[in-house]
Amino acid sequence: MTLTEDIRRTIAPEWEGFERLLSETLASRSDLLNKINAYLLDASGKKLRPLLALVTAKACSGSINQKAIACAAVSELIHTATLLHDDVVDDSDQRRGRMTVRRLFSPGASLLIGDYWLTRAIHLLITYGCPMEVLGIYSKSLEELSEGEIIQMELADSLRATEDDYIQVIRRKTASLFIASVKGPAIVSGASDEVVSAMEQYAYWLGCSFQIRDDILDYHSSAETGKDSDSDIMERKITMPLLCALRNAPEEEADIRRRMGDITCDPSKQEQDREVAAEIRAFVLSHGGIESAAGVLREYTVRARKYLDVLQPSAARDGLDAIAAYVSGL
């Protein structure tokens, strides 16, 4: 049994309520829409964001109310919608080992289904009477998700990304939804301002950690991770492992950034791009990029866990702590 499955067992009735609400919210008069929704629900991963939402609510108040369950569903709706849009932007054929909606149906279907999931998220927040503050938190996360992706595209073109640039990107494209997924449920659970603020910080550091972990795993073999290795390099993304290797070998920085620029992102030149990506991957591995990035990851998760001290001891607080510990362990 995995960690997330173990934690879900502690909130089994509420988790069932979340999954039921998610399915009911997506129901449509369109047979095609229902078919694609069923495919997406069947292919969904660990559902970490809704899990964080529900466990946060329980850690803050000892129980999970219907508004917190709605927030959990909203987090999953927004997350999946952004993936549907990303698959179109990135021309992705596979996600989590399965065909994407873009590939299986069409790019247009992927965009429209993503829009549908976003509108259902807004509908849920309104239907369950979530405070305007919570609507603002989720809308802010959507704004930052979009902005983060666009900034990342700009940096991939310029190849000038610094560590500060990288942190700004992952704060927007990953940590922002972690924050909404934790802060919203804390508010609707009646948590004090002190607790809400601490939980926001927990979510920020956890979200950044989660993205750094994902970026480290991109440098592992596909046999270990189940996804294509070097995909970030192939998209000219300068992430924490590469930034750490550049920091460790500053005399090679200009050459490596120039070599990164040789990646064309042209499908007809994929073999050439893979050769360049292999060179950059070798540079990262030989200059301690993975080890240094793992050190940053551990530092961030330590910071996240520290903010849980504001909560009363409980199984739910232990669950939040265990999630951070899991992220730090790769």
FENRA-V216324 format. One record per helix or strand. SS is the DSSP state (H for helix, E for strand). FROM is the first residue (numbers start at 0). TO is the last residue. If there is no record, write none. Layout:
ss->SS from->FROM to->TO
ss->SS from->FROM to->TO
This chain:
ss->H from->2 to->8
ss->H from->11 to->25
ss->H from->30 to->42
ss->H from->47 to->60
ss->H from->65 to->88
ss->E from->93 to->94
ss->E from->97 to->98
ss->H from->100 to->103
ss->H from->106 to->126
ss->H from->131 to->157
ss->H from->162 to->187
ss->H from->192 to->216
ss->H from->221 to->224
ss->H from->230 to->233
ss->H from->239 to->247
ss->H from->249 to->259
ss->H from->266 to->285
ss->H from->288 to->309
ss->H from->314 to->327
